[in-house]
Amino acid sequence: MRVTTKGQVTIPQHIREKLGITPATEVDFVEEEGRIFLVKQKGKKAVTRKFAKLRGVATVKMTTDEIMALTRADR
């Protein structure tokens, strides 16, 4: 594996899949006893994934104006 002039490397796909590293996942580099480890930060992307599952799920066939009228109707 080669480091680019910007200090970047590509994490192999099988490792990204195994660790659940997707675009925008936060990672850290940890040094222990002269070795460097890549560590996925916990909890940084969990909230985003929860909402991503719901993307495109709405089935309401109403216009924006109809929804606004419902939410602003006198109660």
N, C-alpha and C positions, 0 to 999 in steps of 0.2 A: 504494500500500500504506500502511496506517495503523498506527501504533504504539498499542497499548492503554495504559490507565492503569497497567498493571503492566509496561510496557516490552516487551510481546510483539508479535511479528509472525508471520504465517503464511507459511511457505516454500511457494511454489507447487508443486503436485503434480508437474508435469513436471520441475522442478528436483530435487525429492526423489527421483524415480524415476531420473533421470540420474545422480545422485551416490550412489544407494543409501542414502539417509537414511531410516531406519525409526524407529519409536518406540524410545526409549532410546539412540539413536545419539548419541555425544558429538561436539560441534562446538565450535570456537573462533572468536572474532572477532579478526582480525588487521588492524592499522592500518599502511598503507604510503602515504607521500606524500599524506596527507590523505584517503585513501580507506579504507573499511572493507570487509573481505572475510570471508565466512563460509567456514570451512575444516573439513571433516570430519576428525576425528582418526582416524588409522590404527591398526588393531589393537585398538581398544577393544571392538568387538562381534563380531569374527571368531570367537572361541571360542563365544560364545552361538549364533551361526548354525550352527556345526558340529553342536551338540547339538540344535538345533531341527529339523534335517533328520531326526533319528532319533526324534523324539517320535512315539509311537504305533506304532512299527515292530515291537515285540516280538510274537512269534506263539506264545509258549509258553502252552499251555492248562493251567497248573498253578495250584493255589491257593497262597496265601502260605505256609500251613503246609507244603505239599509242598516248596516251594522252600527254606524254612528247614530242613527235615529233610535235604535234599540238601547244603546248605552246611555243616551242622553234623554231618554223619555222620562216624563214626570212620574214620580213614584208615589 
